[in-house]
Amino acid sequence: MKSNWRDAVSDPTDRKVIESLDDPRWDFRTVPGLATSTGLPEHIVRDVLSRYPQVIRRSPVPDSQGRELYTLVSKGGGLREWYARTRAFITKSIA
C-alpha cells in the first residue's frame, strides 16, 4: 500500500519540498529545481529527499544532463522511465 505523504510528513520545511514534488506540472524533479521552487538550499532539499523513502523515490533514469530525478512513490513510473529500463535490459542481454 502506498503511503500518503500528508499523513507521514508534519515538518513545515519537509512539507514544502514534498509539495513541490506533488506539483502536477512535473512527473520528476531535480534537486536544483526543487531548491528553486521552495527557496531552500540544495543541501536541505537533499536531506528531506533522503528522509522519506516511504513517499519519495529516485528515478533510475537521470535527466538529460545526468542529474538525479525524484518523484513521489504515489505517482508511479512514467513511459520514459519504462523505456529507459527496457532499453538497458535489452542492451545488456545482447552484449
C-alpha positions in Angstrom: 0.0 0.0 0.0 1.3 3.4 -1.0 1.8 5.9 1.8 0.0 9.3 1.7 2.7 11.9 2.3 0.3 14.2 4.1 -0.1 11.6 6.8 3.7 10.9 7.0 5.1 14.4 7.0 4.4 17.1 9.6 7.6 19.3 9.4 6.8 22.6 7.5 10.2 22.6 5.7 9.8 18.9 4.7 6.2 19.5 3.5 7.4 22.4 1.3 9.8 20.1 -0.6 7.2 17.3 -0.9 4.5 19.7 -2.0 6.9 20.7 -4.8 7.3 17.1 -5.8 3.5 16.8 -5.8 3.1 19.6 -8.3 1.1 18.1 -11.2 3.1 20.1 -13.8 6.1 17.8 -13.2 6.5 14.0 -13.2 10.0 14.2 -11.9 12.1 17.0 -10.2 15.8 17.6 -9.8 17.4 18.9 -6.6 18.2 22.3 -8.2 14.6 22.6 -9.4 13.2 21.8 -6.0 15.6 24.2 -4.4 14.4 27.0 -6.7 10.7 26.3 -6.3 10.9 26.0 -2.5 13.6 28.7 -1.9 15.6 26.2 0.2 19.3 25.5 -0.2 20.1 22.3 -2.1 21.6 20.6 0.9 18.3 21.0 2.8 16.4 19.6 -0.2 18.7 16.6 -0.4 18.3 15.9 3.3 14.5 16.0 3.0 14.6 13.7 0.0 16.6 11.1 1.9 14.4 11.2 5.0 11.2 9.9 3.4 11.9 6.7 1.3 8.3 5.6 2.1 6.9 8.5 0.0 9.8 9.7 -2.2 11.8 7.7 -4.8 14.7 8.4 -7.0 14.3 7.5 -10.7 16.9 5.0 -12.0 17.0 7.2 -15.1 18.8 10.6 -14.8 17.7 13.7 -16.7 19.4 14.7 -20.0 22.2 16.5 -18.0 22.8 13.4 -15.8 21.2 14.9 -12.7 19.2 12.6 -10.3 15.4 12.8 -10.6 12.9 12.4 -7.8 9.2 11.9 -7.6 6.5 10.7 -5.2 6.0 6.9 -4.8 2.3 7.6 -5.4 3.0 8.9 -8.9 4.4 5.6 -10.1 6.7 5.3 -13.1 6.3 7.1 -16.4 6.7 6.0 -20.0 10.2 7.5 -20.3 11.4 5.6 -17.2 9.9 2.3 -18.6 11.6 2.8 -22.0 15.0 3.5 -20.4 14.8 0.4 -18.2 13.7 -1.8 -21.2 16.4 -0.4 -23.4 19.1 -1.0 -20.7 17.8 -4.6 -20.2 17.9 -5.4 -24.0 21.3 -3.8 -24.4 22.8 -5.9 -21.5 21.1 -9.1 -22.9 22.6 -8.7 -26.3 26.1 -7.7 -25.2 
